[in-house]
Amino acid sequence: MTTLNDAVHWSAELGGGTRVALIQAGTFRSDAGALLGVVPRMMWNRLVTDEIDEQHRILQALNCLLIETPDGRVLVETGIGDRVTGKIRSMRAYEGPWIVPALERAGFNPGTVDAVAVSHLHFDHAGGLLLADGELAFPRARFVAQLAEWRVAMGDNPRIVAAYDQPELSLVRDLGLRGVVDGEAEILPGVTVIPTGGHSAGHQGVVIRGRDTTVGFFGDLCMRPWSANPRWVTAFDDYPLDSVLVKASLFARAAAEEWTIVLSHEPVHPVGQLVRDRDRYHFEASV
Ligand SMILES: [Zn+2]
């Protein structure tokens, strides 16, 4: 086991030799209205007043999980990565460190990662698979995404493909096809990906089960504390009605079984629990 240091934002022992560490692979900014979807501004404005900038954007962390089990290491999410132009960097207000130096600072060697799973293939989740020179950032890792996600990511619907970096994805397509899954799959004992759809056609969540504790990571279906309301769905979700239904059923299970939840883009309080609140849930931060 690696020694933890300040570069690890949070970590927990789940029992039975499984440990999860949260590593933030930088931050970027997204339009607040797009993230809050069809929710009226008067309902969300007070939630973002501290972080909104002059371009009406809020700060989004790129939260990744490094899972250590007796059977190997899994990285969940890779952030935006290092292969973006200065123009894109400034347009998105993207600031590093990206996932490779972030992992190294936290004491993890990217060469020891056995599997990389991403919730989906959008630029801010699958951008960190290659080094600047085009070599694989995680040379021995299987790359796990849903088959449905690869199909839509490499498709030609102009609205849908805008969120994918197709030239970059084409460079890792062979790697992706070797590691692809179609449906629920246990990628290492205790680490399961669950297809959800909603945010994107092949979006998936990751559930990590230790002997004592379960951690749920629901990708961009649960990116910020306000995502705990199943009806609060981003305008980026390609299948919003699916998002509402799948969130309600996943969150019911997570609340009933008291899973620890890690939010995909929350910069300040990314870890907590979903607690039932009438016909919805709220996120109670513990970190
Ligand atoms: Zn995202």
Residues whose N, C-alpha, C, O or C-beta is under 5 A from the ligand:
A	BS01	ZN	D124 D220
